[in-house]
Amino acid sequence: MIRRTLAVLLVCAFRQGAWAQSPSEMKPVTDRLAASIYTGSSMATLRELTDSFGARLTGSPAYQRSAEWAVEKFRSYGIQDVKLEPFTIPAGWQRGSASGTMVSPISRTLAIASLGWTPSTPAGGVKGSVVMISDVSPEKLKDSDRFRGKILLLDGSKIFEEGYVKALPKLDAAWPVFQKAGALAIVLTDREKNNVLNAHDMLWGARLLPLPGAEIGMEDGKQIMRLLDNGPVVISLTITNETSGETKVNNVVAEIRGSERPDEWILIGAHLDSWDFATGAQDNGAGTASVLEVARVFASLGKPPRRSIRFALWGGEEQGLLGSYAYVQAHTNELNKCVAVLNTDNGAGHPRGWKVEGRKDLKQAMQPWSDGLLKDLNGGDLSLETTYDTDHGPFILHGIPALDLWVDESKYFEIHHKASDTIDKVDVLDFKAGEAIVAVTAYMVAQSQSPIAPHIDHASVGDILKDAKLDELLEHVGVWKP
Amino acid sequence: MIRRTLAVLLVCAFRQGAWAQSPSEMKPVTDRLAASIYTGSSMATLRELTDSFGARLTGSPAYQRSAEWAVEKFRSYGIQDVKLEPFTIPAGWQRGSASGTMVSPISRTLAIASLGWTPSTPAGGVKGSVVMISDVSPEKLKDSDRFRGKILLLDGSKIFEEGYVKALPKLDAAWPVFQKAGALAIVLTDREKNNVLNAHDMLWGARLLPLPGAEIGMEDGKQIMRLLDNGPVVISLTITNETSGETKVNNVVAEIRGSERPDEWILIGAHLDSWDFATGAQDNGAGTASVLEVARVFASLGKPPRRSIRFALWGGEEQGLLGSYAYVQAHTNELNKCVAVLNTDNGAGHPRGWKVEGRKDLKQAMQPWSDGLLKDLNGGDLSLETTYDTDHGPFILHGIPALDLWVDESKYFEIHHKASDTIDKVDVLDFKAGEAIVAVTAYMVAQSQSPIAPHIDHASVGDILKDAKLDELLEHVGVWKP
């Protein structure tokens, strides 16, 4: 026991150096940051963001306006180095109108919406018998003549039964089969009561589906399935979307230069874009407002921390972390100076702490800071879970230590990507506590003598991805090679 | 203690007579009824009803088709005496299309639907600034010039804060004020996440509102309210409904003649009509299918019970119990022979027993039957609660003993009047248990020597209504005079 404790102490002494600040020594500054957040007006910032532009769909005019607004916000805090950093997505898409009707055996209006990044139906819409598909494995789609002139009802509860990671490659292979066979459109069933729809697309990377696609409410989908037991069901769909070719999207990046090691940097990021059924208050208005608020309190410090802090608001997250991925590609030559990435995009739930994305060494390094500075903010927990579901993802592929804000998500999926993701669901205490945890952690990481944890090599990243069963998906979408 | 027990025994002996059948003596027959329901196909009947016609809105072609279908169902069970009994509603109404847009300060599609029994907007729709109204008391509406050319946003959470009973008279007084002032339309906020809407109308009795009216999802309503804090909000509404003048609606009534006292009758009823966001599986397809199923098992008995049983499927329940009220008016001269009314319209939840609608004597009379015959069907509980929310209502106004099937409603209001009221929510065990409770109770009431409880006089009815705080509402809507 004694030896083990001694060993830990020695490791700490080695890593931080004898001159390193302890949690209690940093506390006067981190307390100022936290207090400024608690008494600050970030809730008003979030309200401004969510009520001023409408939904911030990647590539839309509303997204661009919100990006310009964010630039002005950073500047209003006294931060000079603020810029729009453009990247390109393969296709721009904006929702128009969508209507669906059951034509026979009974006449009913159907609860549908266009899937994201799908084309319009031909003028006048499409009408056809429904063919139900509950398995999109290639061997099940061989008899593709039966799709000609039909509308394909994809049973989402079956197709995604094994999870998105397994379903995506099969679906990617199925689309050209459906298109070549002459299917009119696809309709994917949703999963929630009251025909509540979850906005989403089908392809990774803001690429346009090769045929029109709609999602349909759970109850209406089930009715079609029941009626199919008895005989043919004919439905019609009329969908009008605006699509464009390659489209420029702007990330927003601001920087506060470090006072002692300005070439070393940490990044605090959140995606600015949202889906478009609501105004993305928790996904990810809360994260966006948090990044702005943390920038504000850092800008108000008399002296910045040792290292530089970059504040990033990403576009294209909802289509596959496209903005953060583009940033990593564009800044490859300075990633070696990136000490850590802090991301916030899990909703504004009651905070828990940080996800360390599979890094046991990072968890160990964080522990004294979590205990010493974050516990009282209800942010002292550390999770080893690894995900590639938000913008820390592209950074962990390069071995960079990443922290993703960990909050109670029990209510998050009630509103996620739905019409209910609006500011009235945001609890101000939870929201501000999350912001304080980000600010305090950022200060510690930017200020401490040694980096919180080293970069890890490609093979070690691969091990983490494999453990998390993410490697195949990431290879499939082209962002990872083992 | 002894004297009290003796008194109860004497009352029982007096009421039932020495020759009356006990629960255990009736059990062989009631067991046959229950067993036939458990092995029967009422779930298929419910599926046929809910998947064959679409929503069964009162006065719609789909309602009429479902009524004709029900007639055929009764006949298919061997019941000869089946008829459509028409009544008239002041206005027919069918939903067309409805769209709403926020024009400024931001441009957004709004989640709206037409309120029931409201007219269309003028061609091209209406566009106007929003005036928020959270109190419709007459004194708050005096400065009515401010409504001219405006769209009035009624805050449902405030207006209905004291309950429907108190709100309705105020609203009834407010409509002509809004209309005369030249308001363009009213928009009522709904109360559930994801902009989920609850189909409803604003006036009792299938009367047309004097100006266009929409309901708006909770999140979209709240956004408008927040934006109104900062300045004007302009929205546009385009609503197209079909309306007609006085419209004939058919109740469906079938009868199995009693074997010994055919002039005495009990009535088993449920409303056939539904709201139109879904297919009314629990409200009240389940009740309708239950009445049909109970008719089937009674028709299959070798010998009917002593008294006649009428099976009634009502129209117009959702607009104010209009079908059952019309029936009571049309059959006033034989109500004295109506021994009891059994109603089922509280959803297909896990059964509890019966509501006795404020009648302590009825509760006492039911107790031995509940204990002896219904407990094993999970239907042994008795509630004294009095409501005028479904079709037992018009009968209790005449002092007739009424039983309203009492079930667990904890999940009912998740689907009530919403797009989610579809057959996939119906649990077959709960549904059939409810049917069995109705059948067993009906047999007992139709077969027992003495009526289960006497009619009570007008003053006693008044006392029950007053206790339940229903008297003022019922006076207001014109169905009750003290």
Interface residues (C-beta under 8 A of the other chain):
Chain A: R47 D51 S52 F53 G54 A55 P105 I106 S107 R108 A111 K193 N194 N195 V196 G217 M218 E219 D220 K222 Q223 R226 L227 A278 T279 E414 I415 K418 A419 S420 T422 I423 D424 K425
Chain B: R47 D51 S52 F53 G54 A55 P105 I106 S107 R108 A111 K193 N194 N195 V196 G217 M218 E219 D220 K222 Q223 R226 L227 A278 T279 E414 I415 K418 A419 S420 T422 I423 D424 K425
